Amino acid sequence: MNSSITQFCQSLTIPCGFTDAESQDYTNAAMTDILGMTVESSQVLDVFHAHEEVVRHKKLPLSLLSTLPGGYKQSPQPWRFDFFPRFDEKDVYEGAFFYAQPFLFLSLLEYIEGELPYPVMLSQPNEMFTDREWDVLFLSLQRLSC
């Protein structure tokens, strides 16, 4: 791993890290604290590695929502993990940059009652509709018009 990238990651106060092309993980202290809390939290990177081929070939970012248990006398905290693929100047996959931030739009009560956030798709699932038709569908589901 490039030492300047590692130093950059270590200097940030937000929880973040990098993976290299061989899927080796490098994290700063804040991310290590999050991922090292429990077995569930360490599985976040396992989920990313399971989807890494899609990130690598489609060149799209990946976001994961994980509700991680808090420490002693703390309530569980939903976290959003964003993974962004990195490519060199020859378009060769070099790994991914990722960071975590608390997910503020899912309350503990909503989670307990079984309400889940809506899935977000960054690419069209198929070619059934044109871009314009997808826009109309999206706007009508949101009760909006164009």
C-alpha positions as CSV (number, residue, x, y, z in Angstrom):
1,M,0.0,0.0,0.0
2,N,1.2,3.5,-0.8
3,S,2.6,5.1,2.3
4,S,1.2,8.5,1.5
5,I,-2.3,7.0,1.3
6,T,-1.8,5.2,4.6
7,Q,-0.5,8.5,6.2
8,F,-3.5,10.3,4.8
9,C,-5.9,7.8,6.3
10,Q,-4.2,7.8,9.7
11,S,-4.3,11.6,9.8
12,L,-8.1,11.8,9.4
13,T,-10.4,11.9,12.5
14,I,-13.4,10.3,10.7
15,P,-13.5,6.5,10.7
16,C,-12.1,5.5,7.4
17,G,-9.8,3.0,5.6
18,F,-8.6,1.6,2.4
19,T,-8.4,-1.8,0.8
20,D,-5.8,-2.7,-1.7
21,A,-6.2,-4.8,-4.9
22,E,-5.6,-8.0,-2.8
23,S,-8.5,-7.0,-0.5
24,Q,-6.1,-6.3,2.4
25,D,-7.7,-3.8,4.8
26,Y,-6.0,-0.7,6.3
27,T,-7.9,1.4,8.8
28,N,-7.3,4.4,11.0
29,A,-7.8,4.3,14.8
30,A,-11.4,5.5,14.6
31,M,-12.5,2.8,12.1
32,T,-10.5,0.2,14.1
33,D,-12.5,1.1,17.2
34,I,-15.8,0.7,15.2
35,L,-14.9,-2.5,13.5
36,G,-13.3,-4.1,16.5
37,M,-16.2,-3.7,18.9
38,T,-18.0,-6.9,18.2
39,V,-18.2,-9.9,15.8
40,E,-21.1,-8.2,14.0
41,S,-19.2,-5.0,13.4
42,S,-16.2,-6.9,11.9
43,Q,-18.6,-8.5,9.4
44,V,-19.1,-5.2,7.6
45,L,-15.9,-5.7,5.7
46,D,-16.8,-9.3,5.0
47,V,-20.0,-8.0,3.3
48,F,-18.0,-5.5,1.3
49,H,-15.5,-8.1,0.2
50,A,-18.4,-10.3,-0.9
51,H,-19.6,-7.4,-3.2
52,E,-16.1,-6.2,-4.2
53,E,-16.2,-7.8,-7.6
54,V,-19.3,-5.8,-8.5
55,V,-17.6,-2.6,-7.3
56,R,-14.5,-3.5,-9.2
57,H,-16.2,-4.3,-12.6
58,K,-19.1,-1.9,-12.6
59,K,-17.0,0.9,-11.1
60,L,-19.8,2.0,-8.8
61,P,-19.7,2.9,-5.1
62,L,-21.3,0.7,-2.5
63,S,-23.1,1.8,0.6
64,L,-24.0,-0.5,3.5
65,L,-26.2,0.2,6.5
66,S,-25.3,-1.7,9.6
67,T,-26.8,-1.4,13.1
68,L,-23.9,-2.0,15.4
69,P,-24.3,-2.6,19.1
70,G,-23.0,0.2,21.3
71,G,-20.8,-0.1,24.3
72,Y,-21.9,-0.7,27.9
73,K,-25.0,1.3,28.7
74,Q,-25.2,2.6,25.1
75,S,-28.0,2.0,22.6
76,P,-27.2,0.4,19.3
77,Q,-26.1,2.9,16.6
78,P,-26.9,2.6,12.9
79,W,-23.8,3.3,10.8
80,R,-23.6,4.0,7.0
81,F,-20.4,2.7,5.4
82,D,-19.6,4.1,1.9
83,F,-17.1,2.3,-0.3
84,F,-15.6,4.0,-3.3
85,P,-13.4,2.1,-5.8
86,R,-10.0,3.5,-6.7
87,F,-8.4,3.1,-10.1
88,D,-5.0,4.1,-11.4
89,E,-4.4,6.1,-14.6
90,K,-4.5,2.9,-16.7
91,D,-8.0,2.1,-15.2
92,V,-6.6,-0.8,-13.1
93,Y,-8.5,-1.5,-9.9
94,E,-6.3,-0.5,-6.9
95,G,-8.8,-1.1,-4.1
96,A,-11.4,1.0,-2.3
97,F,-11.6,4.0,0.0
98,F,-14.2,3.6,2.7
99,Y,-15.5,5.6,5.6
100,A,-18.3,5.4,8.2
101,Q,-20.7,7.9,9.7
102,P,-23.6,7.6,12.0
103,F,-26.9,7.1,10.2
104,L,-29.1,9.8,11.5
105,F,-32.4,8.9,9.7
106,L,-33.2,5.6,11.5
107,S,-34.3,6.0,15.1
108,L,-33.9,3.1,17.5
109,L,-37.7,3.0,17.9
110,E,-38.2,2.6,14.1
111,Y,-35.6,-0.1,14.1
112,I,-37.2,-2.0,17.0
113,E,-40.6,-1.7,15.3
114,G,-39.2,-3.4,12.2
115,E,-39.1,-0.3,9.9
116,L,-36.2,-0.5,7.6
117,P,-34.8,2.3,5.3
118,Y,-35.7,2.1,1.7
119,P,-33.1,0.4,-0.5
120,V,-31.3,2.8,-2.9
121,M,-30.3,1.8,-6.3
122,L,-27.6,3.7,-8.1
123,S,-28.0,1.9,-11.4
124,Q,-31.1,0.8,-13.4
125,P,-32.0,-2.8,-12.6
126,N,-32.7,-3.5,-16.3
127,E,-33.4,-1.9,-19.7
128,M,-37.2,-2.3,-19.4
129,F,-37.8,1.5,-19.2
130,T,-36.0,4.5,-20.7
131,D,-34.3,7.1,-18.5
132,R,-37.3,9.4,-18.9
133,E,-39.8,6.6,-17.9
134,W,-37.7,5.9,-14.8
135,D,-37.9,9.6,-13.9
136,V,-41.6,9.6,-14.3
137,L,-41.9,6.4,-12.1
138,F,-39.7,7.9,-9.4
139,L,-41.5,11.2,-9.4
140,S,-44.9,9.6,-9.3
141,L,-43.9,7.3,-6.4
142,Q,-42.8,10.5,-4.5
143,R,-46.1,12.1,-5.4
144,L,-44.2,14.8,-7.4
145,S,-44.5,15.9,-11.0
146,C,-42.0,17.2,-13.6
